[in-house]
Amino acid sequence: MKCELAPSVLSCDWLGLREAVRELADSGADWIHFDVMDGQFVPPITFGDALIKTLRDEVATPFEAHLMTLTPEAHFEAFAQAGCQRII
Protein backbone atom coordinates (compact mmCIF):
# COMPACT_ATOMS: atom_id res chain seq x y z
CA MET A 1 0.00 0.00 0.00
CA LYS A 2 1.38 3.41 -0.97
CA CYS A 3 1.01 6.12 1.66
CA GLU A 4 0.44 9.66 0.51
CA LEU A 5 0.74 12.91 2.43
CA ALA A 6 -2.14 15.42 2.06
CA PRO A 7 -1.59 18.30 4.49
CA SER A 8 -4.49 20.65 5.07
CA VAL A 9 -4.22 24.40 4.66
CA LEU A 10 -6.79 24.89 7.43
CA SER A 11 -4.20 25.66 10.10
CA CYS A 12 -2.08 27.92 7.87
CA ASP A 13 -1.90 31.68 8.29
CA TRP A 14 -4.53 32.82 5.81
CA LEU A 15 -2.66 36.03 5.04
CA GLY A 16 0.22 33.90 3.78
CA LEU A 17 -1.81 31.13 2.18
CA ARG A 18 -0.22 31.48 -1.25
CA GLU A 19 3.25 31.03 0.27
CA ALA A 20 2.03 28.18 2.49
CA VAL A 21 0.71 26.28 -0.53
CA ARG A 22 4.06 26.72 -2.25
CA GLU A 23 5.89 25.48 0.86
CA LEU A 24 3.67 22.40 1.10
CA ALA A 25 4.34 21.58 -2.53
CA ASP A 26 8.08 22.21 -2.18
CA SER A 27 8.17 19.98 0.91
CA GLY A 28 6.93 17.00 -1.08
CA ALA A 29 3.22 16.88 -0.25
CA ASP A 30 1.42 14.45 -2.56
CA TRP A 31 -1.81 16.45 -2.32
CA ILE A 32 -2.85 19.79 -0.85
CA HIS A 33 -6.01 19.37 1.21
CA PHE A 34 -8.71 22.03 1.57
CA ASP A 35 -11.27 21.59 4.37
CA VAL A 36 -14.42 23.30 3.10
CA MET A 37 -16.96 24.01 5.85
CA ASP A 38 -20.31 25.68 5.30
CA GLY A 39 -21.30 26.66 8.83
CA GLN A 40 -24.27 24.29 8.71
CA PHE A 41 -22.85 20.76 8.49
CA VAL A 42 -20.01 21.86 10.77
CA PRO A 43 -19.97 25.15 12.72
CA PRO A 44 -17.14 27.19 11.18
CA ILE A 45 -17.28 28.66 7.68
CA THR A 46 -14.01 28.41 5.78
CA PHE A 47 -13.82 29.16 2.05
CA GLY A 48 -15.26 28.22 -1.30
CA ASP A 49 -14.17 27.27 -4.78
CA ALA A 50 -12.94 30.81 -5.55
CA LEU A 51 -9.98 30.32 -3.20
CA ILE A 52 -9.06 27.05 -4.92
CA LYS A 53 -9.22 28.75 -8.31
CA THR A 54 -6.99 31.59 -7.06
CA LEU A 55 -4.32 29.17 -5.76
CA ARG A 56 -4.48 26.52 -8.50
CA ASP A 57 -1.79 28.03 -10.72
CA GLU A 58 0.70 28.36 -7.86
CA VAL A 59 1.81 24.70 -7.81
CA ALA A 60 1.55 21.49 -9.81
CA THR A 61 0.68 19.44 -6.70
CA PRO A 62 -2.88 18.09 -6.97
CA PHE A 63 -5.60 19.67 -4.84
CA GLU A 64 -8.33 17.85 -2.95
CA ALA A 65 -11.41 19.38 -1.34
CA HIS A 66 -13.07 17.85 1.70
CA LEU A 67 -16.63 19.13 1.44
CA MET A 68 -18.00 19.25 4.96
CA THR A 69 -21.19 20.84 3.75
CA LEU A 70 -24.87 20.11 4.16
CA THR A 71 -25.26 19.54 0.41
CA PRO A 72 -21.85 18.51 -0.94
CA GLU A 73 -23.36 17.32 -4.22
CA ALA A 74 -24.32 20.93 -4.97
CA HIS A 75 -20.64 21.93 -4.91
CA PHE A 76 -18.85 19.07 -6.72
CA GLU A 77 -18.77 20.69 -10.14
CA ALA A 78 -17.62 24.09 -8.85
CA PHE A 79 -14.67 22.58 -6.99
CA ALA A 80 -13.74 20.36 -9.93
CA GLN A 81 -13.80 23.35 -12.28
CA ALA A 82 -11.75 25.37 -9.78
CA GLY A 83 -8.98 22.79 -10.02
CA CYS A 84 -9.52 20.04 -7.45
CA GLN A 85 -8.49 16.64 -8.76
CA ARG A 86 -10.11 14.84 -5.83
CA ILE A 87 -13.27 15.70 -3.93
CA ILE A 88 -14.06 14.00 -0.66
DAWO-V332682 format. One record per pair of residues at least 4 apart in sequence whose C-alpha atoms are under 7 Angstrom apart, sorted by sequence separation. I is the first residue (numbers start at 0). J is the second residue. If there is no record, write none. Layout:
BEGIN
I,J + I,J
END
This chain:
BEGIN
12,16 + 15,19 + 16,20 + 17,21 + 18,22 + 19,23 + 20,24 + 21,25 + 22,26 + 23,27 + 24,28 + 37,41 + 38,42 + 46,50 + 48,52 + 49,53 + 50,54 + 51,55 + 71,75 + 74,78 + 75,79 + 76,80 + 77,81 + 78,82 + 79,83 + 11,16 + 23,28 + 36,41 + 38,43 + 66,71 + 78,83 + 79,84 + 37,43 + 38,44 + 36,43 + 37,44 + 11,19 + 36,44 + 37,45 + 36,45 + 35,45 + 35,46 + 35,47 + 64,83 + 62,82 + 63,83 + 62,83 + 63,84 + 64,85 + 65,86 + 66,87 + 6,28 + 61,83 + 62,84 + 63,85 + 64,86 + 65,87 + 5,28 + 61,84 + 62,85 + 63,86 + 64,87 + 4,28 + 5,29 + 7,31 + 8,32 + 9,33 + 4,29 + 5,30 + 6,31 + 7,32 + 8,33 + 9,34 + 3,29 + 4,30 + 5,31 + 6,32 + 7,33 + 41,67 + 5,32 + 7,34 + 40,67 + 55,82 + 40,68 + 31,60 + 35,64 + 39,68 + 40,69 + 48,77 + 52,81 + 30,60 + 31,61 + 32,62 + 33,63 + 34,64 + 35,65 + 36,66 + 37,67 + 39,69 + 48,78 + 51,81 + 52,82 + 29,60 + 30,61 + 31,62 + 32,63 + 33,64 + 34,65 + 35,66 + 36,67 + 37,68 + 51,82 + 30,62 + 31,63 + 32,64 + 33,65 + 34,66 + 35,67 + 36,68 + 49,81 + 30,63 + 48,81 + 24,58 + 21,57 + 24,60 + 17,54 + 21,58
END
